Amino acid sequence: MITNSVQLDASQKQLGLLRDMLDAMREQTAKRNPGLFHTVSEGYLTKIKELEDDIISYLRERPVDAPLTVKVQGPGIRYGIIKASLASKLISGFQSAVYALGASAFRENPDGEDRVLPKGLRSHLGLDLVATAPGSFILAMDLRSEERPLFPSLDPASIAIEKLINHVNEIRDSPDAFSGDREALRGLKKMSELIRPGIESITVDFHLADVRVETSFNPTVRDRIDLLLGAPREGEKTIIGQLIAIDIETKVCVVHPENQPRVDCTYQENIESDLIAALRKQIEMAGEFVFLDWPRGHFKITVIERFRVLENDDD
């Protein structure tokens, strides 16, 4: 049984050593007598299982203590174990969301002076895997660490994380309550799209000094973020096709649905940068449709109400 961090460190090192020895044994027996491995490895496998159980038990009984924690919960997370691919996406998604909000927070200056975003800022956004618990997996970021500052000062980092949490809580209340911009939504989407079968919620908890805020991503938040980014409402008419051209002078874009005539669309300047980013990509667009007498069967969109890029699922 592990009772302190020193024993935990020793157990983790012993576990690594036993795994290395097991791999070496597997390689040797594979060359000489493959059938022998099952017999000679039994004791090693038993000891490895005991160490793994002790380590997980110790971590479960000691809740993480860090200013920022991100917990994943759902039937897909069992015995405090998370798939490496999901952990990677979780870290990447959270980093992207905090970076998107942190960049604007860093540039905000009450004195009105221009501030340059520090180089390598993204590399400072590091999460540590610090603890597990039944049915969950916890990541934590120690913003107080002087060895790895998130920003030159803590204030912008705190602002960025508070904004992220407050924006999610706004969306939880109502999509109409969201006060951020599309860049913030795109950052939040990277977290919300991790909500899928087996993952019911991702909770973010931040506490530092007199600040204590918490929120959670769930299926409702995911669907509302998609809606704010342009997902169609139920029963709404949309077109799906490749955005093939944009004319920034006339504010006209062209979408080419598969096996259908091209569609001209008129857009407002506030979505121009988003359209440019979506050029040559498959999109879904909703708006005010006008059917044309000539050429027959053609139509155009006079007002774009929303659109979204249809991304492929890596899974």
C-alpha positions, -999 to 999 in steps of 0.1 A, spaced: 0 0 0 13 35 -9 9 61 18 29 91 6 44 108 -25 78 93 -19 64 58 -20 43 68 -51 74 79 -69 93 46 -60 63 25 -71 61 43 -105 98 37 -111 95 1 -101 65 -3 -124 86 11 -153 115 -12 -145 92 -43 -144 76 -33 -177 111 -29 -193 121 -63 -180 89 -79 -193 95 -65 -228 131 -78 -228 119 -112 -217 92 -113 -244 118 -104 -270 142 -132 -258 116 -159 -256 102 -150 -290 136 -159 -305 142 -191 -285 109 -206 -273 78 -184 -278 56 -208 -257 78 -202 -227 69 -166 -222 35 -172 -206 50 -194 -179 80 -172 -170 61 -139 -172 33 -148 -148 51 -135 -117 60 -102 -134 25 -97 -147 11 -103 -112 35 -78 -96 28 -52 -124 -10 -56 -117 -5 -51 -80 16 -19 -85 -9 -5 -109 -38 -11 -85 -18 5 -56 -9 36 -77 -45 41 -89 -59 35 -53 -35 62 -39 -44 87 -66 -81 81 -62 -80 88 -24 -62 121 -28 -81 148 -47 -60 171 -69 -50 204 -54 -44 229 -82 -59 263 -91 -73 248 -124 -87 213 -129 -104 198 -159 -124 166 -152 -138 142 -178 -167 120 -167 -188 94 -184 -192 56 -188 -164 57 -213 -139 66 -185 -135 36 -163 -112 29 -134 -95 63 -138 -81 54 -172 -84 76 -203 -74 68 -239 -43 86 -250 -60 100 -281 -88 115 -259 -62 130 -234 -43 145 -263 -75 161 -278 -85 173 -244 -52 190 -237 -51 205 -273 -87 217 -271 -83 233 -238 -50 250 -248 -67 263 -280 -97 277 -260 -75 294 -234 -51 307 -260 -79 323 -281 -93 341 -250 -59 348 -235 -45 364 -266 -73 390 -265 -70 394 -227 -32 400 -230 -38 428 -256 -63 446 -235 -46 475 -219 -64 502 -200 -36 527 -210 -43 522 -247 -8 511 -255 -2 484 -280 11 452 -265 28 424 -284 18 389 -277 49 371 -265 65 345 -288 60 309 -278 30 317 -257 12 285 -269 42 264 -256 36 279 -221 1 264 -220 9 231 -204 -14 207 -185 -1 180 -161 -18 147 -157 -20 147 -119 -47 125 -106 -74 100 -113 -107 92 -97 -135 66 -103 -153 74 -135 -132 104 -142 -98 117 -153 -84 149 -140 -59 173 -156 -46 203 -137 -26 234 -145 -6 251 -118 -8 288 -127 13 297 -97 44 279 -111 72 304 -117 90 279 -138 63 278 -165 45 311 -166 13 311 -186 16 348 -194 42 374 -183 18 381 -154 -9 360 -139 -37 385 -144 -42 379 -182 -42 341 -176 -68 345 -149 -89 367 -171 -87 342 -200 -98 312 -179 -125 332 -162 -138 343 -196 -138 307 -209 -158 296 -179 -182 325 -179 -188 321 -217 -198 284 -212 -221 294 -183 -237 320 -206 -243 293 -232 -257 270 -206 -283 296 -197 -292 305 -233 -274 308 -266 -287 344 -268 -268 353 -236 -234 345 -252 -213 377 -251 -181 365 -269 -171 364 -306 -166 337 -332 -130 332 -322 -140 324 -287 -167 300 -300 -142 282 -322 -120 277 -292 -149 264 -271 -159 241 -299 -127 221 -296 -137 213 -260 -174 207 -267 -168 183 -296 -152 159 -271 -187 153 -257 -197 121 -274 -211 87 -265 -192 76 -234 -182 112 -224 -211 129 -206 -194 160 -192 -161 179 -190 -159 201 -158 -136 230 -155 -129 244 -120 -107 275 -113 -100 288 -79 -72 313 -70 -72 339 -42 -108 352 -39 -118 338 -74 -138 306 -76 -157 297 -108 -168 265 -124 -186 253 -155 -191 221 -174 -194 212 -211 -223 188 -218 -244 177 -248 -266 208 -245 -236 232 -245 -221 213 -275 -253 216 -295 -257 253 -286 -221 261 -296 -227 244 -329 -259 265 -334 -240 297 -326 -213 287 -351 -239 282 -378 -255 248 -374 -290 249 -389 -321 250 -367 -346 222 -369 -365 223 -402 -344 252 -416 -335 252 -453 -298 250 -459 -274 242 -487 -243 221 -484 -214 225 -508 -179 238 -514 -172 275 -510 -154 281 -542 -151 319 -545 -153 351 -526 -154 387 -540 -144 411 -513 -153 441 -535 -189 432 -541 -193 411 -509 -205 381 -530 -194 344 -525 -201 313 -545 -211 279 -531 -211 248 -554 -234 220 -541 -225 186 -554 -244 178 -587 -263 211 -584 -259 246 -600 -237 270 -582 -253 294 -557 -243 331 -554 -246 344 -518 -244 380 -505 -226 384 -472 -221 411 -446 -186 423 -438 -186 410 -402 -184 374 -415 -159 381 -443 -128 367 -424 -147 336 -415 -157 330 -451 -121 335 -462 -110 309 -437 -136 285 -451 -126 290 -488 -123 257 -506 -139 238 -478 -172 220 -475 -198 242 -457 -234 243 -447 -252 276 -451 -286 290 -441 -302 323 -450 -328 341 -471 -332 321 -504 -345 337 -536 -354 315 -565 -345 327 -600 -367 324 -631 -336 321 -652 -316 299 -654 -344 276 -643 -339 258 -610 -312 283 -598 -314 304 -567 -293 327 -546 -289 336 -510 -294 373 -504 -287 373 -467 -264 347 -449 -279 341 -415 -253 315 -405 -229 290 -419 -205 264 -406 -175 244 -420 -182 207 -421 -151 191 -407 -142 155 -409 -142 135 -377 -107 122 -371 -122 92 -352 
